[in-house]
């Protein structure tokens, strides 16, 4: 009983700042959406499509970041400081190189990528403006994600949270100034939102570097990297490739789904963008619990305490599902009011409110999936979530989503029913995996 209470306190110390940080990150996207909605529904639709593409490319960075989080958590639990320094150093080097490459791709190929996505001519200019500016500085996010992952794994989640507070304030001021032309700045619309987002991410990266050197890793001794620690790079890839593959599969499926929704028209596309930003607040708690729980589980695996890790997982799953379903019910109850703030388009409001009701059942499975992918990865069981996600997401969310939405004519609401089935089927599979304890033998600590 004492051990369980200690585990809950350890989880709370991690999950609370992660909760606040994740809330603020979501607020960052929501603020962009709300402010752009005052500009036009078309700008919201264009930015929604671009963000799908940018988030997909960001998953390339997650190959390294996910490995960083898992390896650092287990090495810290096992008190292997040198390996922690090596992992963080290699991660920063690789993500910087990859980040610069991605930045060049997004800037140089904005138009052909958006045409491939089927973006209409009425949205193309806004989409290109946003993608070129935000995409050109994608490497800021690559390094920031690595720095945040290393700080969180060292029980220093409060620092990324504080940085996100600063970034949010900067982004809100920047958006207001540049979208609407306040405080002497020109009125730039979508272009202004992009400049504000890119600048905020740059500030975040600089502050996180300062914190890393002062609070976690004071220096990277050259002797630690001579010869180059290929073993740690191999381990990063061993964790990161299947882990990022699972997320890449999810985001790729969302891009394909966005393409299908684009076939339904601008109103359906705008509705999806609004719904995604609203619904995020329902599963925010489960994200923070899952990420905090995964770090604790990684530490416990490093300490060779698999039974304690199992109990932590049970606790996180139960709390996450309960809170997420309650929050999704509240959102559905106030659906008309929320959409009334965002748009005056009656069709968008009708579709959006229906989706919020359907989403209540979806949110039974989603918290389990968020927890399981994080926890199994933290334990070293990195392949299982990838295989499950690949099979179920593409057959159910994409396959049935297309069938329900377009041939059967149920539209975007029919697609959400397919998403509901996808989340709950995967959730049931992951619950069974956690209780099987097969993940307990997958650790990197021998």
VEXDREN-2710 file (C-alpha; in Angstrom, 1 decimal):
% VEXDREN-2710
k/r/px/py/pz
1/UNK/0.0/0.0/0.0
2/UNK/2.8/2.4/0.9
3/UNK/4.5/1.6/-2.4
4/UNK/1.3/2.3/-4.3
5/UNK/1.0/5.7/-2.6
6/UNK/4.6/6.5/-3.4
7/UNK/4.0/5.6/-7.1
8/UNK/0.9/7.9/-7.2
9/UNK/2.9/10.8/-5.8
10/UNK/5.7/10.2/-8.3
11/UNK/3.2/10.1/-11.1
12/UNK/1.5/13.4/-9.9
13/UNK/4.9/15.2/-9.8
14/UNK/5.4/14.3/-13.5
15/UNK/1.8/14.4/-14.8
16/UNK/0.8/17.8/-13.3
17/UNK/3.4/19.9/-15.2
18/UNK/2.9/17.7/-18.3
19/UNK/-0.8/18.4/-18.1
20/UNK/-0.3/22.1/-17.9
21/UNK/2.3/22.1/-20.7
22/UNK/0.0/20.0/-22.9
23/UNK/-2.9/22.2/-22.2
24/UNK/-0.9/25.3/-23.2
25/UNK/0.3/23.6/-26.4
26/UNK/-3.3/22.8/-27.3
27/UNK/-4.2/26.4/-26.4
28/UNK/-1.5/27.5/-28.9
29/UNK/-3.3/25.6/-31.7
30/UNK/-6.8/26.7/-30.4
31/UNK/-5.8/30.3/-30.3
32/UNK/-4.6/30.2/-33.9
33/UNK/-7.9/28.6/-34.9
34/UNK/-10.1/31.1/-32.9
35/UNK/-8.2/34.1/-34.2
36/UNK/-8.1/32.9/-37.8
37/UNK/-11.9/32.1/-37.5
38/UNK/-12.3/35.9/-37.1
39/UNK/-10.4/36.3/-40.3
40/UNK/-12.3/33.7/-42.4
41/UNK/-13.5/30.0/-42.4
42/UNK/-11.3/29.5/-45.5
43/UNK/-8.2/30.4/-43.6
44/UNK/-9.1/27.9/-40.8
45/UNK/-9.6/25.2/-43.5
46/UNK/-6.3/26.0/-45.2
47/UNK/-4.3/26.0/-42.0
48/UNK/-6.0/22.8/-40.8
49/UNK/-4.7/21.0/-43.9
50/UNK/-1.2/22.4/-43.7
51/UNK/-0.9/21.5/-40.0
52/UNK/-1.8/17.9/-40.9
53/UNK/1.2/17.8/-43.2
54/UNK/3.6/19.6/-40.8
55/UNK/2.6/17.3/-37.9
56/UNK/3.3/14.3/-40.2
57/UNK/6.8/15.6/-41.0
58/UNK/7.4/16.3/-37.3
59/UNK/7.0/12.6/-36.7
60/UNK/10.4/12.1/-38.4
61/UNK/11.8/13.9/-35.4
62/UNK/9.9/11.6/-33.1
63/UNK/12.0/8.6/-34.3
64/UNK/14.8/10.0/-32.1
65/UNK/12.7/11.8/-29.4
66/UNK/10.8/8.6/-28.5
67/UNK/14.0/6.7/-28.2
68/UNK/15.5/9.5/-26.1
69/UNK/12.6/9.4/-23.6
70/UNK/12.6/5.6/-23.3
71/UNK/16.4/5.1/-23.0
72/UNK/16.9/8.1/-20.7
73/UNK/14.1/6.9/-18.4
74/UNK/15.5/3.4/-18.1
75/UNK/19.1/4.6/-17.8
76/UNK/18.2/7.1/-15.1
77/UNK/16.3/4.3/-13.2
78/UNK/19.5/2.2/-13.4
79/UNK/21.7/5.2/-12.5
80/UNK/23.7/5.1/-15.8
81/UNK/24.7/8.8/-16.1
82/UNK/27.2/8.5/-18.9
83/UNK/24.7/6.7/-21.2
84/UNK/22.1/9.5/-20.5
85/UNK/24.6/12.1/-21.7
86/UNK/25.5/10.1/-24.8
87/UNK/21.8/9.5/-25.7
88/UNK/20.9/13.2/-25.4
89/UNK/24.0/14.3/-27.3
90/UNK/23.4/11.9/-30.2
91/UNK/19.7/12.8/-30.3
92/UNK/20.4/16.5/-30.6
93/UNK/22.9/16.0/-33.4
94/UNK/20.7/13.7/-35.4
95/UNK/17.6/15.8/-35.0
96/UNK/19.4/19.0/-36.0
97/UNK/20.6/17.4/-39.3
98/UNK/17.2/15.9/-40.0
99/UNK/15.4/19.1/-39.0
100/UNK/17.3/21.3/-41.4
101/UNK/16.5/18.8/-44.2
102/UNK/12.8/18.8/-43.4
103/UNK/12.7/22.6/-43.2
104/UNK/14.2/22.9/-46.7
105/UNK/11.6/20.3/-48.0
106/UNK/8.6/22.1/-46.6
107/UNK/9.7/25.5/-47.8
108/UNK/10.7/24.5/-51.3
109/UNK/7.9/22.0/-52.0
110/UNK/4.9/23.8/-50.4
111/UNK/2.8/24.1/-53.6
112/UNK/3.2/20.6/-55.1
113/UNK/2.5/19.0/-51.7
114/UNK/-0.7/21.1/-51.2
115/UNK/-1.8/20.3/-54.7
116/UNK/-1.2/16.6/-54.0
117/UNK/-3.5/17.0/-50.9
118/UNK/-6.2/18.3/-53.2
119/UNK/-6.3/21.8/-51.7
120/UNK/-8.7/24.0/-53.7
121/UNK/-7.6/27.2/-55.5
122/UNK/-9.6/29.3/-53.0
123/UNK/-7.4/27.9/-50.2
124/UNK/-4.1/27.5/-52.0
125/UNK/-2.5/31.0/-51.3
126/UNK/-3.3/30.9/-47.6
127/UNK/-2.0/27.3/-47.4
128/UNK/1.3/28.1/-49.2
129/UNK/2.0/31.2/-47.1
130/UNK/1.5/29.3/-43.8
131/UNK/3.4/26.2/-44.9
132/UNK/6.5/28.1/-46.2
133/UNK/7.0/30.2/-43.1
134/UNK/6.2/27.5/-40.4
135/UNK/8.0/24.8/-42.5
136/UNK/11.2/26.8/-43.0
137/UNK/11.8/26.8/-39.3
138/UNK/10.8/23.2/-38.5
139/UNK/14.2/22.5/-37.1
140/UNK/13.4/24.7/-34.1
141/UNK/10.7/22.1/-33.2
142/UNK/13.0/19.2/-33.8
143/UNK/15.5/20.4/-31.2
144/UNK/12.8/21.6/-28.8
145/UNK/11.2/18.2/-28.7
146/UNK/14.5/16.5/-28.0
147/UNK/15.3/18.9/-25.2
148/UNK/11.8/18.5/-23.6
149/UNK/12.0/14.7/-23.8
150/UNK/15.4/14.6/-22.0
151/UNK/14.2/17.0/-19.2
152/UNK/11.0/15.1/-18.7
153/UNK/12.7/11.8/-18.4
154/UNK/14.9/13.3/-15.6
155/UNK/11.8/14.3/-13.6
156/UNK/12.2/17.9/-14.7
157/UNK/8.9/18.2/-16.5
158/UNK/8.2/21.6/-14.8
159/UNK/10.8/23.4/-17.0
160/UNK/9.2/22.5/-20.4
161/UNK/5.9/23.6/-18.9
162/UNK/7.3/27.0/-17.9
163/UNK/8.8/27.5/-21.3
164/UNK/5.4/26.7/-22.9
165/UNK/3.8/29.4/-20.8
166/UNK/6.3/32.0/-22.3
167/UNK/5.7/30.7/-25.8
168/UNK/1.9/30.9/-25.4
169/UNK/2.1/34.5/-24.3
170/UNK/4.4/35.4/-27.2
171/UNK/2.2/33.5/-29.7
172/UNK/-1.0/35.2/-28.6
173/UNK/0.5/38.7/-28.7
174/UNK/2.1/37.8/-32.1
175/UNK/-1.1/36.5/-33.5
176/UNK/-3.2/39.5/-32.4
177/UNK/-0.5/41.9/-33.8
178/UNK/0.1/40.3/-37.1
179/UNK/-3.2/38.7/-38.1
180/UNK/-5.3/41.8/-37.5
181/UNK/-2.6/44.5/-37.8
182/UNK/-2.4/45.9/-34.2
183/UNK/0.3/47.9/-32.4
184/UNK/1.6/49.3/-35.7
185/UNK/2.1/46.0/-37.4
186/UNK/0.7/45.2/-40.9
187/UNK/-2.4/43.1/-41.2
188/UNK/-1.0/39.8/-42.6
189/UNK/-3.8/37.3/-41.9
190/UNK/-2.6/33.7/-42.2
191/UNK/0.9/34.8/-43.0
192/UNK/0.9/36.7/-39.6
193/UNK/-0.2/33.6/-37.7
194/UNK/2.7/31.6/-39.4
195/UNK/5.3/34.3/-38.4
196/UNK/4.1/34.3/-34.9
197/UNK/4.2/30.5/-34.6
198/UNK/7.7/30.2/-36.1
199/UNK/9.1/33.0/-33.8
200/UNK/7.6/31.4/-30.7
201/UNK/9.1/28.0/-31.5
202/UNK/12.5/29.6/-31.9
203/UNK/12.3/31.3/-28.5
204/UNK/11.3/28.0/-27.0
205/UNK/14.3/26.2/-28.4
206/UNK/16.8/28.8/-27.0
207/UNK/15.3/28.8/-23.5
208/UNK/15.2/25.0/-23.4
209/UNK/18.9/24.8/-24.3
210/UNK/19.8/27.2/-21.4
211/UNK/17.7/25.1/-19.0
212/UNK/19.3/21.8/-20.2
213/UNK/22.9/23.1/-19.5
214/UNK/22.0/24.6/-16.2
215/UNK/19.7/22.0/-14.7
216/UNK/20.3/18.6/-16.3
217/UNK/23.4/18.0/-18.4
218/UNK/26.0/20.7/-17.7
219/UNK/28.3/19.7/-20.6
220/UNK/28.9/17.0/-23.2
221/UNK/32.4/15.7/-22.5
222/UNK/34.1/14.9/-25.9
223/UNK/35.5/11.7/-24.3
224/UNK/32.0/10.4/-24.1
225/UNK/31.7/10.6/-27.9
226/UNK/35.1/9.2/-28.8
227/UNK/34.6/6.7/-30.3
228/UNK/31.1/7.7/-31.5
229/UNK/28.5/5.8/-29.3
230/UNK/27.0/3.8/-32.2
231/UNK/25.4/1.4/-29.6
232/UNK/23.2/4.3/-28.3
233/UNK/22.3/5.4/-31.8
234/UNK/21.3/1.8/-32.6
235/UNK/19.2/1.7/-29.4
236/UNK/17.6/5.0/-30.3
237/UNK/16.6/3.6/-33.7
238/UNK/15.5/0.3/-32.2
239/UNK/13.0/2.1/-30.0
240/UNK/12.3/5.1/-32.3
241/UNK/11.6/3.5/-35.7
242/UNK/8.7/1.3/-34.6
243/UNK/7.4/3.9/-32.1
244/UNK/7.5/6.7/-34.7
245/UNK/6.2/4.2/-37.2
246/UNK/3.1/3.8/-35.1
247/UNK/2.6/7.6/-34.9
248/UNK/3.5/7.9/-38.6
249/UNK/0.8/5.4/-39.4
250/UNK/-1.7/7.3/-37.4
251/UNK/-0.8/10.7/-38.9
252/UNK/-0.6/9.3/-42.4
253/UNK/-4.1/7.8/-41.9
254/UNK/-5.3/11.3/-40.7
255/UNK/-3.8/12.9/-43.9
256/UNK/-5.7/10.4/-46.0
257/UNK/-8.9/11.0/-44.0
258/UNK/-8.4/14.8/-44.5
259/UNK/-8.1/14.1/-48.2
260/UNK/-11.5/12.3/-48.1
261/UNK/-13.1/15.1/-46.0
262/UNK/-11.7/17.6/-48.5
263/UNK/-13.9/15.8/-51.1
264/UNK/-16.9/16.6/-49.0
265/UNK/-16.3/20.4/-49.3
266/UNK/-14.8/23.4/-47.4
267/UNK/-17.6/23.3/-44.8
268/UNK/-16.7/19.7/-43.8
269/UNK/-13.0/20.5/-43.7
270/UNK/-13.6/23.5/-41.5
271/UNK/-15.9/21.4/-39.2
272/UNK/-13.1/18.8/-38.8
273/UNK/-10.6/21.5/-37.9
274/UNK/-12.9/23.0/-35.3
275/UNK/-13.8/19.6/-33.9
276/UNK/-10.2/18.4/-33.6
277/UNK/-9.2/21.6/-31.7
278/UNK/-12.3/21.3/-29.3
279/UNK/-12.0/17.5/-28.7
280/UNK/-8.3/17.8/-27.8
281/UNK/-9.4/19.3/-24.5
282/UNK/-11.4/16.1/-23.6
283/UNK/-8.4/13.8/-23.8
284/UNK/-5.8/16.3/-22.5
285/UNK/-5.8/14.7/-19.0
286/UNK/-5.2/11.2/-20.5
287/UNK/-2.2/12.5/-22.5
288/UNK/-0.5/13.9/-19.4
289/UNK/-1.3/10.8/-17.3
290/UNK/0.0/8.6/-20.1
291/UNK/3.3/10.5/-20.6
292/UNK/3.9/10.9/-16.8
293/UNK/3.0/7.2/-16.3
294/UNK/5.3/6.1/-19.1
295/UNK/8.3/7.9/-17.6
296/UNK/7.5/6.3/-14.2
297/UNK/7.2/2.9/-15.8
298/UNK/10.5/3.4/-17.6
299/UNK/12.2/4.3/-14.2
300/UNK/10.6/1.2/-12.6
301/UNK/11.7/-1.0/-15.4
302/UNK/15.3/0.3/-15.0
303/UNK/14.9/-0.4/-11.2
304/UNK/13.7/-4.0/-12.2
305/UNK/10.3/-3.6/-10.6
306/UNK/7.8/-4.9/-13.3
307/UNK/5.0/-5.5/-10.8
308/UNK/5.0/-1.9/-9.7
309/UNK/5.0/-0.8/-13.3
310/UNK/1.9/-3.0/-14.0
311/UNK/0.1/-1.5/-11.0
312/UNK/1.0/2.0/-12.3
313/UNK/-0.5/1.1/-15.7
314/UNK/-3.8/-0.1/-14.2
315/UNK/-4.2/3.1/-12.2
316/UNK/-3.4/5.4/-15.2
317/UNK/-5.9/3.6/-17.5
318/UNK/-8.8/3.7/-15.1
319/UNK/-8.4/7.4/-14.2
320/UNK/-7.8/8.4/-17.8
321/UNK/-10.9/6.8/-19.1
322/UNK/-13.1/8.1/-16.3
323/UNK/-12.0/11.7/-16.6
324/UNK/-11.9/11.8/-20.5
325/UNK/-15.5/10.5/-20.8
326/UNK/-16.7/13.0/-18.3
327/UNK/-15.0/15.9/-20.1
328/UNK/-16.3/14.7/-23.5
329/UNK/-19.9/14.7/-22.1
330/UNK/-19.5/18.3/-21.0
331/UNK/-18.2/19.3/-24.4
332/UNK/-21.2/17.6/-26.1
333/UNK/-23.6/19.3/-23.7
334/UNK/-22.3/22.8/-24.6
335/UNK/-21.6/22.0/-28.3
336/UNK/-24.0/24.6/-29.7
337/UNK/-22.5/27.3/-27.5
338/UNK/-18.9/26.4/-28.4
339/UNK/-19.6/26.3/-32.1
340/UNK/-21.6/29.5/-31.9
341/UNK/-18.5/31.3/-30.6
342/UNK/-16.4/30.0/-33.5
343/UNK/-18.6/30.4/-36.6
344/UNK/-22.0/31.6/-37.8
345/UNK/-22.3/28.9/-40.5
346/UNK/-25.4/26.8/-39.5
347/UNK/-24.2/23.7/-41.4
348/UNK/-20.8/23.7/-39.7
349/UNK/-22.6/24.1/-36.3
350/UNK/-25.0/21.2/-37.0
351/UNK/-22.2/18.8/-38.1
352/UNK/-19.9/19.8/-35.3
353/UNK/-22.5/19.3/-32.5
354/UNK/-23.4/15.8/-33.9
355/UNK/-19.7/14.9/-34.0
356/UNK/-19.2/15.9/-30.3
357/UNK/-22.1/13.5/-29.3
358/UNK/-20.5/10.6/-31.3
359/UNK/-17.2/11.4/-29.8
360/UNK/-18.3/10.5/-26.2
361/UNK/-18.2/6.8/-27.1
362/UNK/-14.9/7.3/-29.0
363/UNK/-13.3/8.6/-25.8
364/UNK/-13.7/5.3/-24.0
365/UNK/-11.0/3.7/-26.2
366/UNK/-8.7/6.7/-27.0
367/UNK/-7.3/7.1/-23.4
368/UNK/-6.4/3.4/-23.3
369/UNK/-4.6/3.7/-26.7
370/UNK/-2.7/6.9/-25.6
371/UNK/-1.6/5.1/-22.4
372/UNK/-0.7/1.8/-24.0
373/UNK/1.4/3.1/-26.8
374/UNK/3.4/5.3/-24.3
375/UNK/3.6/2.6/-21.6
376/UNK/4.5/-0.4/-23.8
377/UNK/7.2/1.8/-25.5
378/UNK/8.6/2.8/-22.1
379/UNK/8.9/-0.9/-21.1
380/UNK/10.7/-1.7/-24.4
381/UNK/7.8/-3.4/-26.1
382/UNK/8.0/-1.1/-29.1
383/UNK/6.8/-3.3/-32.0
384/UNK/3.4/-4.4/-30.7
385/UNK/1.7/-0.9/-30.8
386/UNK/3.1/-0.4/-34.3
387/UNK/1.6/-3.7/-35.7
388/UNK/-1.8/-3.1/-34.0
389/UNK/-2.0/0.5/-35.1
390/UNK/-1.0/-0.4/-38.7
391/UNK/-3.7/-3.1/-39.1
392/UNK/-6.6/-1.6/-37.2
393/UNK/-6.2/2.1/-38.1
394/UNK/-6.0/1.6/-41.9
395/UNK/-8.7/-1.1/-42.1
396/UNK/-11.2/0.6/-39.7
397/UNK/-10.5/4.3/-39.5
398/UNK/-9.5/4.8/-43.1
399/UNK/-11.4/1.9/-44.8
400/UNK/-14.7/2.2/-43.0
401/UNK/-14.3/6.0/-42.8
402/UNK/-14.2/6.2/-46.6
403/UNK/-17.1/3.7/-46.9
404/UNK/-19.4/5.5/-44.3
405/UNK/-18.5/9.0/-45.4
406/UNK/-18.5/8.9/-49.2
407/UNK/-20.2/5.8/-50.9
408/UNK/-22.8/5.5/-48.1
409/UNK/-23.2/9.3/-48.0
410/UNK/-23.1/9.7/-44.2
411/UNK/-20.6/12.5/-44.6
412/UNK/-18.1/13.6/-41.9
413/UNK/-20.4/12.3/-39.1
414/UNK/-20.3/8.8/-40.6
415/UNK/-16.5/9.0/-40.7
416/UNK/-16.5/9.8/-37.0
417/UNK/-18.4/6.6/-36.4
418/UNK/-15.5/4.7/-38.1
419/UNK/-13.0/6.5/-35.9
420/UNK/-15.1/5.5/-32.8
421/UNK/-14.8/1.8/-33.9
422/UNK/-11.1/2.1/-34.5
423/UNK/-10.2/3.6/-31.1
424/UNK/-12.3/1.1/-29.2
425/UNK/-11.0/-2.0/-31.0
426/UNK/-7.4/-1.0/-30.5
427/UNK/-8.2/-0.1/-26.8
428/UNK/-9.5/-3.6/-26.2
429/UNK/-6.4/-5.2/-27.8
430/UNK/-4.1/-3.0/-25.7
431/UNK/-5.8/-3.8/-22.4
432/UNK/-5.3/-7.5/-23.1
433/UNK/-1.6/-6.9/-23.8
434/UNK/-1.0/-5.0/-20.6
435/UNK/-2.6/-7.6/-18.4
436/UNK/-0.6/-10.4/-20.2
437/UNK/2.7/-8.9/-18.8
438/UNK/4.6/-9.9/-21.9
439/UNK/6.1/-6.4/-22.1
440/UNK/8.0/-7.1/-18.8
441/UNK/10.8/-9.0/-20.6
442/UNK/11.5/-6.3/-23.2
443/UNK/13.8/-3.9/-21.2
444/UNK/17.1/-2.4/-22.5
445/UNK/18.6/-2.8/-19.0
446/UNK/20.2/-6.2/-18.6
END
